[in-house]
Amino acid sequence: MTVHEFGTGNEKAVVLIHPSLVMWDYFEYVIPLLEAKYHLIIPALPGYDKDCPGDFTSVEEIAKELAEWLDSHGIKKLSCLYGCSMGGSVVTRFLADNRIQTDHAVIDGGITPYRLPYIATRLIAAKDFLLIYSGRLGGIKLLEKAFSTDEYSEEDLKYAADVLKMMSAKTIWRTFESCNNYAMPDKIITGCGHIEYWYSSSEKKARKRDMEYIKNVFPQTDFREFEHIGHGGLAALKPGIFAEEIAKLCDQGE
């Protein structure tokens, strides 16, 4: 897992974890707005990393690897931990592992375990896999059918098609299988005192089950709704608002 760093001379550390179907450069518009004040740590997750070819592992393994990387680099405390969609799954598991002190965390449209019978979870993963793999085979035209063109421009879809070409079938399968079914500790204790779950108004119904799960495992969570964006659209489409919200969290108490 390649880790990209910006603003390394700054005291407050902020980790940003990207969603699926994109790479770490999902945060390219956010970096210039935050790097002058914060130490940004942006991992390129396995299977989505051009610099380190390989396959997606699992939510649990990535959360563990991230904690180990932070510890080995002397980073004992995070001012803010953010993850979107697939990245939100990693944040959820990272918080449950409770290995690195985290002041604030944001789970943006994060995916939580289904908690369904084994065969049902595999059928759901298979459906998601076929939807995305068809885009890998068919390029932009099939992606236009798979995703809402109201939210994504042709340039966005071309980017997704290019990322899909890089991804292996194993990575696509493991992404959905793991994000839908990752394990959580039997007893969850997190030292993070402030957790927020972000979601867009357009996905409120789709994220209902995820929000119920997060409320159950992290009852201190605040839920925040954002208008006029789609799933995972804040950092890419409204980077100014994204940066302001992350800064508010990091600077609380100052």
TIBA-951073 format. One record per residue: residue in three letters; y, x, z of N, C-alpha, C in turn. Coordinates in steps of 0.05 Angstrom, whole numbers, padded with zeros to 5 digits, always signed. Example, Ala and Ser with C-alpha at 12.3 -4.5 7.8 and 13.67 -1.06 7.14 Angstrom:
% residues 2
Ala-00114+00264+00156-00090+00246+00156-00066+00264+00156Ser-00045+00257+00142-00021+00273+00143+00001+00258+00157
END
This chain:
% residues 254
Met-00024+00017+00000+00000+00000+00000+00025+00018+00000Thr+00041+00016-00021+00065+00031-00023+00087+00016-00007Val+00102+00031+00009+00124+00019+00024+00151+00030+00014His+00169+00013+00006+00195+00021-00003+00216+00018+00019Glu+00232+00038+00023+00252+00038+00044+00280+00042+00033Phe+00299+00028+00046+00327+00030+00039+00343+00030+00065Gly+00366+00044+00065+00382+00044+00089+00368+00057+00113Thr+00353+00079+00108+00337+00091+00129+00352+00102+00153Gly+00378+00106+00149+00394+00117+00171+00403+00095+00191Asn+00398+00070+00184+00407+00048+00202+00387+00043+00224Glu+00397+00033+00246+00381+00030+00270+00362+00005+00268Lys+00373-00017+00259+00358-00042+00259+00339-00043+00235Ala+00313-00047+00241+00293-00048+00220+00287-00077+00212Val+00286-00081+00186+00280-00108+00175+00258-00105+00155Val+00236-00119+00159+00214-00119+00140+00215-00144+00123Leu+00212-00141+00097+00212-00163+00077+00186-00163+00062Ile+00171-00184+00063+00144-00186+00051+00145-00207+00028His+00138-00198+00004+00141-00215-00019+00119-00236-00022Pro+00123-00257-00038+00103-00277-00043+00084-00267-00066Ser+00065-00284-00073+00047-00278-00095+00060-00282-00122Leu+00048-00271-00143+00057-00273-00170+00083-00258-00175Val+00092-00242-00156+00115-00225-00159+00108-00198-00146Met+00126-00178-00151+00122-00153-00138+00144-00149-00117Trp+00145-00125-00105+00165-00120-00084+00193-00123-00094Asp+00197-00120-00121+00224-00122-00132+00234-00151-00132Tyr+00219-00169-00121+00228-00196-00116+00254-00196-00099Phe+00257-00175-00084+00281-00172-00066+00303-00155-00078Glu+00302-00151-00105+00322-00133-00117+00351-00141-00114Tyr+00356-00167-00112+00384-00177-00109+00393-00177-00080Val+00373-00176-00062+00379-00176-00033+00385-00148-00023Ile+00371-00128-00034+00373-00101-00023+00402-00091-00022Pro+00418-00093-00043+00445-00083-00042+00463-00097-00021Leu+00455-00121-00013+00471-00136+00006+00464-00129+00035Leu+00441-00116+00039+00432-00111+00067+00429-00081+00073Glu+00425-00064+00053+00418-00036+00059+00439-00020+00073Ala+00464-00028+00071+00486-00013+00084+00485-00016+00114Lys+00473-00037+00124+00473-00043+00153+00445-00042+00166Tyr+00424-00046+00150+00397-00048+00161+00378-00029+00147His+00358-00021+00162+00336-00005+00151+00316-00024+00139Leu+00316-00027+00113+00298-00046+00099+00272-00033+00093Ile+00250-00047+00100+00223-00038+00095+00209-00059+00079Ile+00202-00052+00054+00191-00072+00035+00165-00062+00024Pro+00142-00072+00035+00116-00064+00025+00110-00077-00002Ala+00097-00062-00019+00085-00073-00044+00056-00079-00037Leu+00049-00104-00035+00023-00111-00025+00001-00104-00044Pro-00023-00097-00034-00046-00090-00051-00051-00110-00073Gly-00056-00101-00097-00060-00118-00120-00035-00125-00134Tyr-00012-00120-00121+00014-00126-00133+00031-00100-00134Asp+00017-00078-00134+00030-00052-00130+00025-00034-00155Lys+00046-00031-00171+00043-00014-00195+00038+00015-00189Asp+00047+00024-00166+00045+00052-00158+00018+00059-00145Cys+00003+00038-00138-00023+00042-00125-00043+00022-00135Pro-00055+00026-00158-00073+00006-00170-00096-00001-00150Gly-00103-00026-00151-00124-00036-00133-00123-00066-00132Asp-00139-00077-00114-00141-00106-00111-00130-00115-00085Phe-00122-00140-00084-00113-00152-00059-00136-00151-00039Thr-00130-00145-00014-00151-00143+00006-00153-00169+00022Ser-00138-00173+00042-00137-00198+00057-00112-00199+00074Val-00105-00222+00083-00082-00226+00100-00085-00210+00125Glu-00109-00211+00137-00114-00197+00162-00111-00167+00159Glu-00123-00156+00137-00122-00127+00132-00094-00118+00127Ile-00078-00133+00112-00051-00125+00105-00033-00125+00130Ala-00036-00146+00147-00021-00147+00172-00028-00122+00190Lys-00053-00115+00191-00062-00092+00206-00050-00066+00195Glu-00052-00063+00168-00043-00039+00155-00012-00036+00158Leu+00002-00058+00157+00031-00057+00160+00038-00048+00189Ala+00025-00059+00209+00030-00051+00236+00024-00021+00240Glu+00002-00012+00228-00005+00016+00231+00016+00034+00217Trp+00026+00026+00194+00046+00042+00180+00071+00043+00197Leu+00080+00021+00208+00104+00021+00224+00101+00040+00249Asp+00078+00037+00262+00073+00054+00285+00072+00083+00278Ser+00059+00090+00256+00057+00118+00248+00084+00130+00240His+00103+00113+00232+00129+00122+00224+00150+00119+00247Gly+00140+00115+00271+00157+00114+00294+00174+00089+00297Ile+00167+00068+00283+00182+00043+00284+00168+00024+00304Lys+00178+00023+00328+00165+00008+00350+00177-00020+00353Lys+00199-00025+00339+00212-00051+00342+00225-00060+00316Leu+00221-00085+00310+00233-00097+00286+00255-00116+00295Ser+00278-00114+00282+00299-00134+00287+00292-00160+00274Cys+00281-00159+00250+00273-00183+00236+00249-00178+00218Leu+00230-00196+00218+00206-00195+00201+00207-00221+00184Tyr+00208-00217+00157+00209-00240+00138+00186-00239+00119Gly+00174-00262+00113+00154-00264+00092+00155-00290+00079Cys+00151-00290+00052+00152-00315+00037+00125-00322+00025Ser+00117-00347+00029+00092-00358+00018+00068-00341+00026Met+00056-00325+00008+00035-00306+00015+00045-00287+00037Gly+00070-00278+00033+00082-00261+00054+00085-00275+00080Gly+00089-00301+00080+00091-00316+00104+00064-00317+00119Ser+00042-00317+00104+00016-00315+00116+00013-00289+00131Val+00022-00267+00118+00020-00241+00131+00037-00241+00157Val+00061-00252+00156+00078-00254+00179+00064-00269+00202Thr+00052-00292+00195+00038-00308+00215+00016-00292+00229Arg+00000-00278+00214-00021-00262+00226-00010-00238+00241Phe+00011-00225+00230+00024-00202+00243+00034-00210+00271Leu+00047-00233+00273+00057-00243+00298+00035-00248+00318Ala+00013-00259+00308-00010-00265+00325-00023-00240+00336Asp-00023-00218+00319-00034-00193+00328-00017-00180+00350Asn+00009-00184+00349+00027-00176+00370+00026-00146+00376Arg+00025-00130+00354+00023-00101+00358+00050-00087+00357Ile+00069-00099+00344+00096-00087+00341+00117-00107+00352Gln+00134-00097+00370+00155-00115+00381+00173-00126+00358Thr+00176-00152+00358+00192-00165+00337+00212-00184+00350Asp+00237-00180+00345+00258-00197+00357+00259-00224+00344His+00260-00224+00317+00262-00248+00301+00242-00248+00278Ala+00232-00271+00271+00214-00273+00249+00220-00298+00232Val+00217-00296+00206+00220-00318+00188+00195-00322+00171Ile+00184-00345+00172+00161-00353+00156+00172-00372+00135Asp+00176-00363+00111+00189-00379+00090+00168-00392+00072Gly+00164-00418+00076+00144-00432+00060+00116-00420+00063Gly+00111-00409+00087+00086-00394+00092+00061-00411+00090Ile+00040-00400+00080+00014-00414+00077-00002-00409+00102Thr-00014-00430+00112-00030-00428+00136-00059-00436+00131Pro-00078-00428+00148-00107-00434+00143-00112-00464+00141Tyr-00130-00471+00122-00135-00500+00118-00151-00513+00140Arg-00169-00498+00153-00186-00508+00174-00203-00532+00164Leu-00215-00528+00141-00233-00548+00128-00261-00536+00126Pro-00281-00553+00120-00308-00543+00116-00309-00522+00094Tyr-00327-00503+00096-00329-00480+00079-00328-00488+00049Ile-00345-00507+00041-00347-00515+00013-00320-00526+00003Ala-00306-00541+00020-00280-00552+00012-00259-00530+00007Thr-00259-00510+00024-00239-00489+00021-00245-00473-00005Arg-00271-00469-00012-00277-00454-00036-00270-00470-00061Leu-00273-00497-00060-00266-00513-00083-00236-00512-00087Ile-00220-00513-00066-00191-00511-00068-00183-00484-00079Ala-00196-00463-00069-00190-00436-00079-00197-00433-00109Ala-00219-00446-00117-00228-00445-00145-00208-00459-00163Lys-00198-00482-00153-00178-00497-00169-00152-00480-00173Asp-00143-00468-00151-00119-00452-00153-00123-00427-00170Phe-00147-00415-00168-00153-00392-00184-00153-00399-00214Leu-00165-00421-00222-00166-00429-00250-00138-00435-00261Leu-00121-00447-00244-00094-00453-00253-00079-00428-00259Ile-00080-00408-00241-00065-00383-00245-00079-00366-00266Tyr-00105-00364-00266-00119-00347-00286-00114-00357-00314Ser-00111-00383-00317-00105-00394-00344-00078-00383-00353Gly-00059-00380-00335-00033-00368-00341-00036-00339-00349Arg-00054-00325-00336-00059-00296-00343-00070-00294-00371Leu-00087-00312-00379-00098-00311-00406-00079-00322-00427Gly-00064-00342-00420-00047-00355-00440-00018-00348-00440Gly-00009-00332-00420+00018-00323-00420+00038-00345-00414Ile+00062-00343-00425+00084-00361-00417+00079-00390-00423Lys+00066-00396-00446+00062-00424-00453+00046-00439-00433Leu+00024-00427-00423+00008-00440-00403+00022-00440-00375Leu+00038-00420-00370+00053-00419-00345+00073-00442-00344Glu+00085-00448-00367+00104-00470-00368+00091-00496-00360Lys+00066-00499-00366+00051-00523-00358+00043-00523-00329Ala+00038-00498-00319+00029-00495-00291+00051-00497-00271Phe+00076-00490-00278+00098-00490-00260+00120-00508-00270Ser+00137-00516-00251+00160-00533-00258+00181-00517-00272Thr+00186-00524-00297+00206-00509-00312+00235-00515-00303Asp+00237-00535-00286+00264-00541-00274+00272-00519-00255Glu+00253-00505-00243+00258-00485-00223+00257-00457-00235Tyr+00243-00452-00256+00240-00426-00267+00250-00424-00296Ser+00266-00403-00301+00276-00398-00328+00254-00385-00344Glu+00259-00383-00371+00240-00369-00388+00237-00340-00380Glu+00259-00328-00371+00257-00300-00362+00240-00297-00337Asp+00242-00317-00319+00226-00317-00295+00196-00319-00302Leu+00190-00337-00321+00162-00341-00329+00151-00316-00343Lys+00168-00303-00359+00159-00278-00372+00152-00257-00351Tyr+00169-00255-00330+00164-00237-00308+00137-00243-00295Ala+00132-00269-00289+00107-00277-00277+00083-00271-00295Ala+00087-00275-00321+00065-00269-00340+00059-00239-00340Asp+00080-00222-00338+00076-00193-00338+00062-00184-00312Val+00069-00197-00290+00056-00191-00264+00026-00199-00266Leu+00021-00223-00277-00006-00232-00279-00024-00213-00296Lys-00012-00202-00317-00027-00183-00334-00036-00159-00318Met-00019-00151-00298-00025-00128-00281-00046-00135-00261Met-00047-00160-00252-00065-00168-00231-00094-00171-00241Ser-00113-00163-00225-00141-00167-00232-00149-00196-00224Ala-00171-00205-00236-00182-00231-00229-00190-00231-00199Lys-00199-00208-00189-00206-00206-00160-00182-00211-00143Thr-00159-00199-00151-00135-00203-00135-00126-00232-00135Ile-00127-00245-00158-00120-00273-00159-00137-00290-00141Trp-00164-00285-00142-00182-00300-00125-00177-00295-00096Arg-00175-00269-00089-00172-00262-00061-00146-00272-00049Thr-00125-00273-00066-00099-00282-00056-00102-00311-00046Phe-00113-00328-00062-00115-00356-00054-00137-00360-00032Glu-00159-00347-00035-00181-00350-00016-00172-00341+00012Ser-00158-00318+00013-00149-00307+00039-00126-00323+00051Cys-00106-00329+00035-00082-00343+00045-00090-00371+00056Asn-00110-00383+00044-00118-00410+00052-00137-00409+00076Asn-00149-00386+00082-00171-00386+00101-00171-00362+00121Tyr-00148-00347+00122-00148-00324+00140-00153-00332+00169Ala-00166-00313+00183-00173-00318+00211-00149-00312+00229Met-00147-00327+00251-00127-00322+00272-00142-00317+00298Pro-00130-00301+00316-00143-00296+00342-00148-00322+00357Asp-00169-00322+00373-00175-00346+00389-00153-00353+00408Lys-00141-00332+00420-00119-00335+00438-00094-00322+00426Ile-00074-00337+00420-00050-00327+00406-00028-00324+00426Ile-00019-00299+00430+00004-00292+00447+00022-00274+00431Thr+00046-00282+00425+00064-00265+00410+00089-00259+00427Gly+00099-00235+00425+00123-00227+00440+00148-00235+00425Cys+00146-00246+00402+00170-00253+00386+00182-00279+00398Gly+00206-00277+00408+00218-00300+00421+00232-00320+00402His+00238-00311+00378+00253-00329+00359+00239-00328+00332Ile+00226-00350+00325+00212-00354+00300+00225-00377+00285Glu+00230-00374+00259+00240-00396+00243+00220-00400+00219Tyr+00216-00425+00213+00200-00433+00189+00220-00445+00169Trp+00224-00432+00146+00242-00442+00126+00226-00457+00105Tyr+00238-00478+00094+00226-00492+00072+00248-00506+00055Ser+00242-00511+00030+00261-00525+00013+00257-00555+00015Ser+00278-00570+00010+00276-00599+00012+00256-00609-00009Ser+00252-00595-00031+00234-00604-00052+00205-00600-00045Glu+00199-00583-00024+00172-00578-00017+00165-00588+00011Lys+00182-00605+00022+00178-00614+00049+00150-00627+00053Lys+00143-00644+00034+00117-00658+00036+00094-00638+00032Ala+00097-00620+00014+00075-00601+00008+00071-00582+00032Arg+00092-00576+00047+00090-00557+00070+00084-00571+00096Lys+00081-00597+00096+00077-00612+00121+00054-00601+00138Arg+00032-00597+00126+00008-00587+00140+00014-00559+00152Asp+00027-00542+00136+00033-00515+00145+00052-00516+00169Met+00072-00533+00168+00091-00535+00190+00078-00545+00215Glu+00060-00564+00212+00045-00574+00236+00028-00551+00248Tyr+00016-00535+00231+00000-00513+00241+00018-00493+00256Ile+00040-00485+00245+00058-00466+00257+00069-00477+00284Lys+00076-00502+00284+00086-00514+00309+00065-00513+00331Asn+00040-00515+00323+00018-00514+00342+00014-00486+00353Val+00014-00466+00336+00008-00439+00345+00032-00424+00356Phe+00056-00431+00345+00081-00419+00355+00100-00441+00362Pro+00097-00454+00385+00113-00478+00392+00143-00472+00394Gln+00151-00446+00396+00179-00440+00398+00193-00439+00371Thr+00179-00445+00350+00190-00443+00323+00212-00464+00317Asp+00233-00455+00304+00254-00473+00294+00249-00477+00264Phe+00251-00502+00255+00245-00509+00227+00272-00514+00213Arg+00276-00501+00190+00301-00503+00176+00296-00510+00147Glu+00311-00530+00138+00309-00540+00110+00332-00530+00094Phe+00326-00521+00069+00346-00512+00050+00347-00530+00026Glu+00370-00537+00017+00373-00554-00006+00376-00538-00032His+00369-00552-00055+00374-00542-00082+00360-00516-00088Ile+00336-00511-00077+00319-00489-00085+00290-00499-00086Gly+00273-00484-00100+00245-00490-00100+00231-00472-00080His+00205-00473-00081+00188-00457-00063+00194-00427-00067Gly+00201-00414-00046+00206-00385-00047+00230-00377-00064Gly+00249-00395-00068+00271-00390-00086+00296-00378-00073Leu+00297-00376-00047+00322-00368-00034+00330-00339-00040Ala+00312-00320-00037+00318-00292-00041+00325-00287-00071Ala+00310-00300-00089+00314-00295-00117+00338-00310-00129Leu+00342-00334-00121+00363-00351-00133+00389-00352-00117Lys+00387-00348-00091+00411-00349-00074+00411-00325-00055Pro+00412-00301-00066+00410-00277-00049+00432-00274-00029Gly+00456-00284-00035+00478-00283-00016+00473-00299+00009Ile+00463-00323+00005+00455-00340+00028+00432-00328+00044Phe+00413-00317+00029+00390-00304+00042+00399-00281+00060Ala+00416-00264+00049+00426-00241+00064+00442-00250+00089Glu+00458-00270+00086+00474-00280+00108+00455-00290+00131Glu+00434-00304+00123+00416-00315+00143+00401-00293+00158Ile+00392-00273+00143+00378-00251+00156+00397-00236+00174Ala+00422-00231+00166+00441-00217+00182+00448-00233+00208Lys+00449-00259+00206+00455-00275+00230+00433-00271+00251Leu+00408-00270+00242+00386-00265+00260+00388-00238+00273Cys+00392-00218+00256+00393-00190+00266+00416-00185+00285Asp+00438-00199+00281+00462-00193+00296+00466-00212+00320Gln+00447-00229+00325+00449-00247+00348+00453-00231+00374Gly+00472-00240+00390+00477-00227+00415+00498-00205+00414Glu+00507-00198+00390+00528-00177+00388+00556-00189+00391
END
